[in-house]
Amino acid sequence: MRIASPWHHKAKLTVQGQARTMDYLRSTLAPNGGYIWIHTASLGEFEQGRPLIEKIREIHPEAKILLSFFSPSGYEVRKDYDKVDAVCYMPMDTPRHVKDFLNVVKPKMAIFVKYEFWGNFLSELKHRNVPTYIISSIFRKSQSFFKPWGGMFRKMLHCFTHLYVQDEESKHLLHSIGIDNVTVCGDTRLDRVLQIKAQAKDFPAIAAMTAGDKPTLVMGSSWQPDEDILLPYFNSHPEMKLIIAPHEFDENRLASMMTHIKRPVARYTQLESIDPASLDCMIIDCFGILSSLYHYGDIAYVGGGFGSGIHNVPEAAVYGIPVIFGPHHEKFREAMELKECGGSFAISNAEQCHAILDKLLSDHNALKKAGIAASNYITNHTGATNRIYHDLFS
């Protein structure tokens, strides 16, 4: 990471942030420690851990909570998060860094979210008899824990006081390697999307654009391959409207997108002299509002499925609209289960996507049925936060 940092922006931020961690903690934390330490890799894992953090803060306002991130994608966005006492980068997982960190924090409890397995941290926490948990975790047979050569990784799992997993398959896999301190609780992220829906913001310009009888597709966290599939369809279907929230954007990317859209379109931050009602498409060129935008949609398309993996499907499904995504979704339990219950649709190419859109846009009953299935799935799979909280703090 240090070698890459002069050329890689995220690596540079991580290295610089880790270098400041210990001085920040020494000047910020109470000398007697006693912190509930919650660690998340990045912003997505933070959203999974957030319901539990806020539950602890609500019921125990006196609790001291430290939140750490590995990735700048999480830290830079949530470094001022006001439900915890301190936010920092997690130091590198070396014996010296681990001991320095724990000597200052003096945690009374450590909670890791989903996929965080750091051998030196876990070993030292166990050595110090600090209760250590992982929540919303999910395991697959392909992981190193379950390979003949995975002894070092299995040793990490024995350091946890208890593991709270998303599904029965994870529990079964852990049992097969002698890990039985496991409870199936589901995914706390589904509790979070219900919170987000309840706190959704209104956007008058987008409401004006989507008013009327034309159904709206919200394309969230999209990448170029997603747009290459959706934009030609949108251009040839005047009966629909489109909101695009790209996962990443710069001026060149936005300019290119504008040229490929052949219907009235504008960027969200450049509406000063434009009547939103005259538009058929809005490009969201700012961060932080996507989770509220699905409220204006009749169908959602969640991007990333033609790359390393889809983004937040429940964030869209909670609004009771069907969700479409690309082929790389097998690692996402909620996407698989939504597909099984009829609340979502997976596509591998443009033809499949266009066929699904043709069906949903032409058949109101099919659209409504898929939306109800999506909503019911979210409702029926919430409650993990309360189960974990009561187990840990009651």
C-alpha positions, -999 to 999 in steps of 0.1 A, spaced: 0 0 0 29 24 8 45 15 -25 13 23 -44 4 55 -24 22 80 -46 1 70 -76 -31 55 -60 -53 81 -44 -71 57 -20 -39 40 -10 -24 74 -2 -54 84 19 -52 52 38 -15 54 45 -18 90 56 -49 83 78 -32 53 95 -2 75 103 -24 99 122 -44 73 140 -24 69 172 -19 106 179 -56 112 172 -66 84 196 -42 95 224 -56 131 222 -92 121 219 -100 90 239 -105 88 277 -74 75 294 -93 47 312 -106 33 279 -136 10 281 -147 16 246 -171 -5 225 -150 -7 194 -168 -13 161 -148 -19 129 -161 -17 94 -141 -20 62 -159 7 42 -191 26 37 -212 -4 28 -202 -23 59 -208 8 80 -244 9 68 -247 -26 80 -233 -18 114 -250 15 117 -284 2 131 -266 -15 159 -244 16 167 -275 38 169 -294 12 189 -265 12 215 -264 50 215 -302 53 219 -304 29 249 -270 36 264 -261 72 258 -233 69 284 -215 42 263 -182 51 248 -180 40 212 -151 40 188 -157 35 150 -129 25 127 -126 21 90 -100 4 67 -110 22 35 -111 59 29 -144 54 11 -159 49 45 -137 72 66 -139 103 45 -177 102 43 -183 93 80 -154 108 99 -178 133 115 -205 107 124 -221 120 155 -234 88 171 -199 77 182 -172 93 203 -144 89 178 -137 78 142 -104 66 130 -85 45 104 -77 10 116 -39 6 119 -22 -21 99 -25 -56 113 10 -60 126 18 -71 162 33 -37 172 5 -16 157 -22 -40 173 -7 -37 208 -3 1 205 -39 5 194 -54 -18 220 -33 -2 248 -49 31 240 -84 21 233 -87 -5 261 -118 -19 245 -145 -36 267 -159 -52 235 -150 -55 198 -175 -59 170 -165 -65 134 -189 -62 105 -194 -88 78 -160 -97 63 -133 -83 86 -108 -110 96 -75 -96 109 -54 -123 125 -32 -102 148 -61 -81 161 -82 -112 167 -55 -131 184 -46 -102 207 -82 -95 216 -86 -131 226 -54 -130 246 -67 -100 265 -101 -116 271 -120 -89 252 -154 -102 241 -152 -101 203 -180 -106 178 -187 -105 141 -222 -95 128 -240 -98 95 -213 -122 84 -219 -146 55 -197 -176 46 -193 -195 13 -177 -229 6 -152 -212 -17 -136 -192 12 -102 -201 26 -116 -212 59 -130 -243 43 -100 -254 23 -75 -281 34 -48 -254 35 -69 -229 54 -57 -237 90 -44 -202 96 -77 -187 86 -97 -212 107 -76 -202 137 -90 -166 133 -126 -178 136 -118 -194 170 -109 -160 183 -145 -148 181 -167 -150 212 -197 -154 190 -205 -151 153 -238 -137 141 -244 -149 105 -269 -141 78 -281 -176 69 -283 -213 78 -257 -222 51 -231 -201 69 -239 -218 102 -236 -252 86 -203 -244 70 -189 -231 103 -201 -263 121 -182 -284 95 -149 -269 108 -158 -270 145 -172 -235 150 -205 -238 169 -207 -205 187 -229 -192 159 -264 -176 157 -284 -170 125 -297 -135 128 -301 -122 92 -286 -90 78 -287 -57 98 -285 -39 65 -322 -46 59 -330 -28 92 -309 1 78 -328 4 46 -361 6 65 -345 35 85 -334 52 53 -368 48 37 -384 64 68 -359 93 66 -361 97 28 -358 133 15 -380 150 -10 -366 165 -42 -390 189 -59 -372 190 -92 -372 152 -95 -408 151 -84 -417 175 -111 -398 155 -138 -414 122 -127 -450 135 -123 -475 121 -147 -483 87 -162 -449 78 -176 -432 51 -155 -397 60 -142 -366 37 -141 -340 46 -115 -306 34 -124 -284 35 -93 -247 31 -89 -243 25 -126 -211 18 -145 -204 20 -182 -215 -15 -190 -248 -9 -173 -254 23 -192 -245 7 -225 -274 -16 -220 -300 8 -206 -294 40 -226 -303 26 -260 -335 12 -246 -344 45 -230 -337 64 -262 -362 42 -281 -389 41 -255 -406 75 -251 -432 60 -228 -407 59 -199 -385 84 -179 -350 78 -165 -330 89 -134 -293 79 -136 -271 81 -105 -236 69 -117 -214 52 -91 -185 75 -101 -185 105 -123 -161 131 -137 -167 158 -163 -156 136 -192 -178 108 -182 -208 130 -177 -203 148 -210 -201 114 -228 -233 103 -211 -251 135 -221 -242 129 -258 -255 93 -257 -289 103 -244 -311 114 -273 -341 128 -253 -344 159 -230 -318 155 -203 -301 176 -177 -277 173 -148 -292 176 -114 -268 204 -103 -274 224 -135 -311 230 -134 -311 268 -128 -328 278 -161 -345 244 -169 -380 234 -162 -377 198 -147 -411 189 -160 -398 193 -196 -371 166 -190 -372 129 -197 -339 121 -180 -320 134 -150 -284 126 -143 -275 128 -106 -240 144 -105 -237 146 -67 -233 121 -39 -256 112 -10 -291 112 -23 -295 80 -42 -312 61 -14 -340 87 -15 -343 87 -53 -357 52 -55 -389 66 -40 -395 83 -74 -391 51 -94 -414 23 -107 -385 1 -115 -349 1 -103 -317 -10 -120 -288 -15 -96 -253 -13 -112 -221 -32 -107 -233 -66 -118 -210 -65 -149 -180 -58 -127 -169 -70 -93 -204 -72 -79 -238 -54 -76 -243 -26 -52 -271 -21 -27 -302 -40 -39 -323 -37 -7 -319 1 -8 -341 0 -39 -364 -30 -30 -375 -14 2 -396 10 -18 -417 -19 -32 -403 -17 -68 -388 -46 -88 -350 -45 -92 -329 -55 -121 -292 -62 -119 -263 -79 -138 -248 -114 -136 -223 -110 -108 -247 -112 -79 -241 -147 -65 -222 -134 -35 -252 -113 -24 -277 -134 -5 -305 -108 -6 -302 -105 -44 -304 -142 -48 -334 -145 -25 -352 -115 -40 -348 -132 -74 -362 -164 -61 -393 -147 -47 -399 -127 -78 -389 -93 -65 -358 -89 -87 -344 -100 -121 -309 -109 -131 -297 -102 -166 -266 -112 -185 -270 -91 -217 -290 -64 -233 -315 -87 -248 -325 -101 -215 -327 -67 -199 -349 -53 -227 -372 -83 -225 -377 -78 -188 -384 -41 -192 -408 -48 -220 -428 -71 -197 -428 -48 -167 -436 -16 -187 -464 -32 -207 -480 -54 -179 -492 -34 -149 -501 -65 -130 -466 -80 -135 -450 -48 -123 -472 -46 -92 -467 -83 -84 -429 -79 -85 -430 -48 -64 -451 -64 -37 -427 -94 -37 -397 -70 -32 -414 -51 -4 -425 -83 14 -390 -97 13 -376 -67 31 -403 -66 57 -400 -104 64 -362 -102 68 -358 -74 93 -351 -76 130 -314 -87 131 -303 -55 149 -327 -61 178 -317 -98 181 -280 -90 182 -285 -61 206 -304 -81 231 -279 -109 229 -250 -86 236 -265 -61 261 -294 -76 278 
